[in-house]
């Protein structure tokens, strides 16, 4: 399962539901884009080390960007940027999910719903 950045952030904030969905996943992957977003959000070296350690100890595999992922993300941007406001990071994460045939677990389904070939698992931090 490919985890969107928001689910990981919820987990870092102590959300039990996020930790549970991650723990129960058969596989744990993140896009290189999500990894960069997490690093960008670190406020200091300690948080940076916590992010790295959590991903390593939880068995996450980081999926790098590739030519096919970039091409697919470009198609998504051309198709959806005006219709739904799809942003570059979300296009790259969606393309990574589709190219690797992984379900994308996200708490922001509205960002991804227009992409019909994407398999979404909607995460709700409050259980609603």
TORPA-4810 file (N, C-alpha, C, O; in nm, 3 decimals):
<nodes>
NODE_1_0.085_-0.117_0.000_0.000_0.000_0.000_0.090_0.124_0.000_0.189_0.131_0.073_X
NODE_2_0.054_0.220_-0.083_0.126_0.347_-0.087_0.056_0.444_0.007_-0.065_0.465_-0.003_X
NODE_3_0.131_0.503_0.096_0.073_0.596_0.192_0.099_0.739_0.150_0.212_0.777_0.118_X
NODE_4_-0.008_0.818_0.150_0.005_0.961_0.122_0.068_1.028_0.244_0.061_0.977_0.356_X
NODE_5_0.127_1.141_0.220_0.198_1.215_0.324_0.111_1.243_0.446_0.158_1.234_0.559_X
NODE_6_-0.015_1.277_0.422_-0.103_1.316_0.533_-0.123_1.204_0.635_-0.131_1.230_0.755_X
NODE_7_-0.130_1.080_0.589_-0.149_0.967_0.682_-0.026_0.954_0.772_-0.039_0.928_0.891_X
NODE_8_0.092_0.972_0.715_0.214_0.965_0.794_0.221_1.079_0.895_0.264_1.059_1.009_X
NODE_9_0.179_1.196_0.855_0.177_1.310_0.947_0.081_1.284_1.063_0.113_1.313_1.178_X
NODE_10_-0.036_1.228_1.033_-0.130_1.193_1.141_-0.065_1.095_1.238_-0.079_1.107_1.359_X
NODE_11_0.006_0.998_1.184_0.074_0.900_1.269_0.178_0.969_1.358_0.185_0.942_1.478_X
NODE_12_0.258_1.057_1.299_0.359_1.130_1.377_0.297_1.213_1.488_0.358_1.235_1.593_X
NODE_13_0.175_1.260_1.465_0.105_1.340_1.565_0.037_1.255_1.672_-0.029_1.308_1.761_X
NODE_14_0.053_1.124_1.663_0.000_1.035_1.766_-0.138_0.981_1.739_-0.202_0.928_1.830_X
NODE_15_-0.188_0.994_1.617_-0.321_0.943_1.584_-0.317_0.790_1.580_-0.246_0.731_1.499_X
NODE_16_-0.395_0.727_1.668_-0.395_0.581_1.680_-0.450_0.517_1.553_-0.401_0.412_1.511_X
NODE_17_-0.550_0.577_1.491_-0.607_0.521_1.368_-0.503_0.516_1.256_-0.497_0.419_1.181_X
NODE_18_-0.423_0.620_1.245_-0.318_0.623_1.143_-0.214_0.515_1.171_-0.173_0.443_1.080_X
NODE_19_-0.173_0.503_1.295_-0.076_0.399_1.332_-0.131_0.260_1.302_-0.058_0.172_1.257_X
NODE_20_-0.259_0.240_1.328_-0.322_0.110_1.305_-0.329_0.077_1.157_-0.296_-0.035_1.118_X
NODE_21_-0.370_0.172_1.075_-0.380_0.145_0.930_-0.242_0.116_0.872_-0.229_0.031_0.783_X
NODE_22_-0.141_0.183_0.920_-0.004_0.156_0.875_0.040_0.018_0.923_0.097_-0.060_0.846_X
NODE_23_0.015_-0.012_1.050_0.057_-0.139_1.107_-0.010_-0.258_1.039_0.052_-0.363_1.024_X
NODE_24_-0.134_-0.242_0.998_-0.209_-0.353_0.937_-0.182_-0.371_0.788_-0.229_-0.469_0.729_X
NODE_25_-0.110_-0.282_0.726_-0.084_-0.290_0.583_0.009_-0.408_0.552_0.106_-0.433_0.623_X
NODE_26_-0.024_-0.480_0.445_0.061_-0.592_0.402_0.197_-0.544_0.355_0.298_-0.611_0.375_X
NODE_27_0.198_-0.428_0.292_0.324_-0.367_0.248_0.315_-0.218_0.276_0.206_-0.162_0.283_X
NODE_28_0.429_-0.155_0.293_0.433_-0.012_0.325_0.528_0.059_0.229_0.650_0.041_0.234_X
NODE_29_0.469_0.139_0.140_0.548_0.216_0.046_0.512_0.363_0.057_0.400_0.399_0.095_X
NODE_30_0.609_0.447_0.022_0.582_0.589_0.006_0.653_0.635_-0.120_0.754_0.579_-0.161_X
NODE_31_0.599_0.738_-0.180_0.662_0.801_-0.295_0.780_0.885_-0.246_0.781_0.933_-0.133_X
NODE_32_0.878_0.902_-0.332_0.988_0.992_-0.301_0.935_1.132_-0.272_0.995_1.207_-0.194_X
NODE_33_0.824_1.168_-0.335_0.762_1.299_-0.312_0.714_1.311_-0.168_0.738_1.413_-0.103_X
NODE_34_0.648_1.208_-0.117_0.603_1.211_0.023_0.721_1.220_0.119_0.716_1.291_0.219_X
NODE_35_0.827_1.147_0.087_0.946_1.155_0.172_1.001_1.297_0.175_1.037_1.348_0.281_X
NODE_36_1.007_1.361_0.059_1.055_1.500_0.053_0.962_1.594_0.127_1.008_1.688_0.192_X
NODE_37_0.831_1.570_0.119_0.736_1.655_0.192_0.756_1.639_0.343_0.749_1.738_0.416_X
NODE_38_0.779_1.518_0.388_0.804_1.496_0.530_0.931_1.566_0.576_0.933_1.631_0.680_X
NODE_39_1.037_1.553_0.497_1.163_1.620_0.531_1.146_1.771_0.534_1.201_1.840_0.620_X
NODE_40_1.071_1.822_0.438_1.047_1.967_0.431_0.973_2.017_0.555_0.991_2.132_0.596_X
NODE_41_0.890_1.933_0.613_0.813_1.973_0.730_0.887_1.960_0.862_0.839_2.007_0.965_X
NODE_42_1.005_1.899_0.859_1.083_1.884_0.983_1.130_2.021_1.030_1.178_2.102_0.952_X
NODE_43_1.114_2.045_1.159_1.151_2.175_1.215_1.294_2.181_1.266_1.350_2.288_1.286_X
NODE_44_1.353_2.061_1.287_1.491_2.058_1.336_1.552_1.920_1.308_1.485_1.831_1.256_X
NODE_45_1.678_1.905_1.343_1.748_1.780_1.315_1.687_1.662_1.389_1.683_1.551_1.336_X
NODE_46_1.639_1.685_1.508_1.575_1.578_1.585_1.453_1.523_1.512_1.437_1.401_1.503_X
NODE_47_1.368_1.611_1.460_1.250_1.566_1.385_1.291_1.495_1.256_1.229_1.396_1.217_X
NODE_48_1.394_1.544_1.193_1.445_1.480_1.072_1.489_1.337_1.103_1.458_1.245_1.027_X
NODE_49_1.561_1.320_1.212_1.606_1.187_1.254_1.487_1.097_1.291_1.488_0.978_1.260_X
NODE_50_1.386_1.154_1.356_1.266_1.077_1.392_1.194_1.026_1.267_1.150_0.911_1.263_X
NODE_51_1.182_1.110_1.166_1.117_1.070_1.041_1.193_0.954_0.978_1.134_0.852_0.943_X
NODE_52_1.322_0.970_0.963_1.405_0.864_0.903_1.395_0.734_0.980_1.378_0.627_0.920_X
NODE_53_1.406_0.742_1.112_1.401_0.622_1.196_1.265_0.554_1.188_1.257_0.432_1.176_X
NODE_54_1.157_0.634_1.194_1.023_0.577_1.185_1.004_0.501_1.054_0.955_0.388_1.054_X
NODE_55_1.041_0.562_0.943_1.023_0.497_0.813_1.106_0.370_0.802_1.058_0.268_0.751_X
NODE_56_1.228_0.375_0.850_1.316_0.257_0.845_1.262_0.146_0.935_1.252_0.031_0.892_X
NODE_57_1.229_0.179_1.059_1.185_0.077_1.155_1.047_0.022_1.122_1.014_-0.090_1.161_X
NODE_58_0.966_0.099_1.051_0.833_0.053_1.012_0.834_-0.025_0.881_0.731_-0.076_0.837_X
NODE_59_0.951_-0.035_0.820_0.964_-0.115_0.698_0.911_-0.050_0.572_0.867_-0.119_0.480_X
NODE_60_0.914_0.083_0.567_0.868_0.153_0.447_0.971_0.141_0.335_1.092_0.150_0.358_X
NODE_61_0.921_0.119_0.215_1.003_0.121_0.096_0.973_0.252_0.024_0.857_0.282_-0.005_X
NODE_62_1.076_0.330_-0.005_1.056_0.455_-0.077_1.067_0.426_-0.227_1.166_0.370_-0.273_X
NODE_63_0.963_0.464_-0.302_0.960_0.442_-0.445_1.008_0.568_-0.516_0.946_0.674_-0.503_X
NODE_64_1.117_0.557_-0.591_1.171_0.675_-0.659_1.086_0.716_-0.778_1.007_0.638_-0.830_X
NODE_65_1.106_0.839_-0.820_1.041_0.886_-0.941_1.112_0.821_-1.061_1.232_0.793_-1.057_X
NODE_66_1.036_0.800_-1.166_1.092_0.740_-1.287_1.036_0.816_-1.407_0.950_0.902_-1.394_X
NODE_67_1.086_0.782_-1.523_1.036_0.846_-1.644_0.888_0.816_-1.665_0.812_0.905_-1.705_X
NODE_68_0.845_0.692_-1.639_0.704_0.658_-1.659_0.615_0.728_-1.556_0.504_0.770_-1.589_X
NODE_69_0.662_0.739_-1.434_0.585_0.811_-1.332_0.573_0.958_-1.371_0.466_1.017_-1.361_X
NODE_70_0.683_1.017_-1.414_0.681_1.159_-1.455_0.587_1.181_-1.573_0.511_1.278_-1.574_X
NODE_71_0.591_1.092_-1.671_0.504_1.106_-1.788_0.358_1.095_-1.748_0.275_1.174_-1.793_X
NODE_72_0.326_0.997_-1.666_0.187_0.980_-1.622_0.141_1.102_-1.540_0.029_1.149_-1.557_X
NODE_73_0.228_1.153_-1.454_0.194_1.272_-1.375_0.168_1.393_-1.465_0.079_1.473_-1.438_X
NODE_74_0.245_1.406_-1.572_0.222_1.515_-1.667_0.085_1.504_-1.732_0.015_1.604_-1.748_X
NODE_75_0.047_1.383_-1.769_-0.086_1.361_-1.827_-0.194_1.400_-1.726_-0.291_1.466_-1.762_X
NODE_76_-0.176_1.358_-1.600_-0.273_1.394_-1.496_-0.283_1.545_-1.480_-0.393_1.600_-1.469_X
NODE_77_-0.169_1.614_-1.480_-0.170_1.760_-1.465_-0.245_1.825_-1.581_-0.329_1.913_-1.561_X
NODE_78_-0.214_1.782_-1.703_-0.281_1.840_-1.819_-0.432_1.819_-1.813_-0.511_1.906_-1.852_X
NODE_79_-0.471_1.703_-1.765_-0.614_1.668_-1.760_-0.688_1.734_-1.644_-0.802_1.777_-1.661_X
NODE_80_-0.626_1.744_-1.528_-0.700_1.779_-1.407_-0.662_1.910_-1.339_-0.732_1.953_-1.247_X
NODE_81_-0.555_1.976_-1.380_-0.514_2.097_-1.310_-0.624_2.204_-1.313_-0.646_2.271_-1.213_X
NODE_82_-0.691_2.220_-1.425_-0.797_2.322_-1.433_-0.930_2.270_-1.381_-1.009_2.347_-1.325_X
NODE_83_-0.956_2.141_-1.398_-1.084_2.083_-1.355_-1.095_2.071_-1.204_-1.198_2.101_-1.145_X
NODE_84_-0.986_2.025_-1.142_-0.995_1.997_-0.998_-0.883_2.058_-0.916_-0.879_2.039_-0.795_X
NODE_85_-0.792_2.131_-0.980_-0.684_2.194_-0.905_-0.576_2.097_-0.860_-0.506_2.123_-0.762_X
NODE_86_-0.563_1.985_-0.932_-0.460_1.887_-0.897_-0.323_1.955_-0.890_-0.285_2.028_-0.982_X
NODE_87_-0.251_1.931_-0.781_-0.118_1.991_-0.767_-0.011_1.891_-0.810_-0.036_1.771_-0.821_X
NODE_88_0.108_1.943_-0.834_0.218_1.863_-0.884_0.251_1.745_-0.792_0.266_1.632_-0.839_X
NODE_89_0.261_1.770_-0.664_0.297_1.663_-0.570_0.193_1.550_-0.574_0.229_1.433_-0.576_X
NODE_90_0.065_1.586_-0.573_-0.040_1.484_-0.576_-0.040_1.408_-0.708_-0.067_1.288_-0.710_X
NODE_91_-0.012_1.476_-0.819_-0.004_1.408_-0.948_0.109_1.305_-0.947_0.092_1.195_-0.999_X
NODE_92_0.222_1.340_-0.890_0.336_1.248_-0.882_0.306_1.130_-0.789_0.344_1.017_-0.818_X
NODE_93_0.240_1.156_-0.678_0.205_1.048_-0.585_0.103_0.955_-0.649_0.117_0.833_-0.640_X
NODE_94_0.002_1.011_-0.716_-0.098_0.929_-0.785_-0.032_0.844_-0.894_-0.061_0.726_-0.907_X
NODE_95_0.055_0.906_-0.972_0.123_0.833_-1.079_0.210_0.720_-1.023_0.218_0.613_-1.084_X
NODE_96_0.273_0.743_-0.910_0.354_0.639_-0.846_0.264_0.521_-0.806_0.300_0.406_-0.827_X
NODE_97_0.149_0.552_-0.750_0.056_0.448_-0.708_0.008_0.366_-0.828_0.006_0.243_-0.822_X
NODE_98_-0.031_0.433_-0.933_-0.082_0.363_-1.052_0.029_0.282_-1.119_0.007_0.166_-1.154_X
NODE_99_0.145_0.340_-1.135_0.256_0.270_-1.202_0.299_0.145_-1.126_0.342_0.047_-1.187_X
NODE_100_0.290_0.148_-0.994_0.330_0.033_-0.913_0.211_-0.056_-0.876_0.226_-0.153_-0.802_X
NODE_101_0.093_-0.021_-0.928_-0.030_-0.097_-0.902_-0.055_-0.116_-0.752_-0.082_-0.226_-0.704_X
NODE_102_-0.044_-0.005_-0.681_-0.066_-0.005_-0.537_-0.189_0.078_-0.502_-0.219_0.177_-0.568_X
NODE_103_-0.258_0.038_-0.398_-0.365_0.118_-0.343_-0.302_0.238_-0.274_-0.200_0.227_-0.207_X
NODE_104_-0.365_0.354_-0.292_-0.318_0.476_-0.226_-0.405_0.503_-0.105_-0.526_0.522_-0.118_X
NODE_105_-0.345_0.505_0.012_-0.415_0.537_0.136_-0.395_0.685_0.164_-0.283_0.732_0.182_X
NODE_106_-0.506_0.759_0.166_-0.499_0.904_0.184_-0.617_0.955_0.266_-0.726_0.899_0.264_X
NODE_107_-0.592_1.062_0.337_-0.698_1.132_0.408_-0.753_1.247_0.325_-0.841_1.320_0.369_X
NODE_108_-0.700_1.264_0.204_-0.743_1.371_0.114_-0.797_1.314_-0.017_-0.739_1.339_-0.123_X
NODE_109_-0.905_1.238_-0.011_-0.953_1.174_-0.135_-0.995_1.272_-0.243_-0.987_1.240_-0.361_X
NODE_110_-1.040_1.391_-0.205_-1.084_1.487_-0.306_-0.969_1.528_-0.398_-0.992_1.568_-0.512_X
NODE_111_-0.847_1.519_-0.349_-0.731_1.551_-0.433_-0.714_1.449_-0.545_-0.659_1.482_-0.650_X
NODE_112_-0.760_1.326_-0.522_-0.730_1.216_-0.612_-0.852_1.156_-0.683_-0.834_1.082_-0.780_X
NODE_113_-0.972_1.186_-0.639_-1.093_1.123_-0.696_-1.107_1.136_-0.847_-1.156_1.042_-0.909_X
NODE_114_-1.067_1.246_-0.909_-1.084_1.254_-1.055_-1.004_1.149_-1.133_-1.035_1.123_-1.250_X
NODE_115_-0.904_1.090_-1.073_-0.817_0.996_-1.144_-0.879_0.856_-1.132_-0.863_0.787_-1.031_X
NODE_116_-0.949_0.817_-1.237_-1.031_0.695_-1.232_-0.950_0.567_-1.215_-0.999_0.473_-1.152_X
NODE_117_-0.829_0.559_-1.269_-0.753_0.435_-1.259_-0.682_0.419_-1.124_-0.612_0.319_-1.102_X
NODE_118_-0.698_0.514_-1.037_-0.635_0.510_-0.906_-0.722_0.434_-0.808_-0.842_0.461_-0.797_X
NODE_119_-0.662_0.340_-0.736_-0.731_0.262_-0.633_-0.708_0.333_-0.499_-0.596_0.336_-0.448_X
NODE_120_-0.815_0.391_-0.444_-0.803_0.469_-0.320_-0.855_0.395_-0.198_-0.957_0.326_-0.204_X
NODE_121_-0.785_0.411_-0.089_-0.834_0.372_0.043_-0.840_0.502_0.122_-0.738_0.567_0.145_X
NODE_122_-0.960_0.539_0.162_-0.978_0.666_0.232_-0.952_0.647_0.380_-1.012_0.561_0.444_X
NODE_123_-0.864_0.728_0.433_-0.830_0.727_0.574_-0.902_0.843_0.642_-0.898_0.956_0.594_X
NODE_124_-0.968_0.814_0.754_-1.035_0.918_0.834_-0.973_0.918_0.973_-0.990_0.823_1.049_X
NODE_125_-0.900_1.025_1.007_-0.832_1.028_1.137_-0.928_1.025_1.255_-0.890_0.984_1.365_X
NODE_126_-1.052_1.068_1.234_-1.148_1.070_1.343_-1.247_0.954_1.337_-1.335_0.943_1.423_X
NODE_127_-1.233_0.866_1.237_-1.317_0.747_1.228_-1.453_0.770_1.165_-1.533_0.676_1.158_X
NODE_128_-1.482_0.890_1.121_-1.614_0.915_1.060_-1.627_0.855_0.923_-1.731_0.867_0.859_X
</nodes>
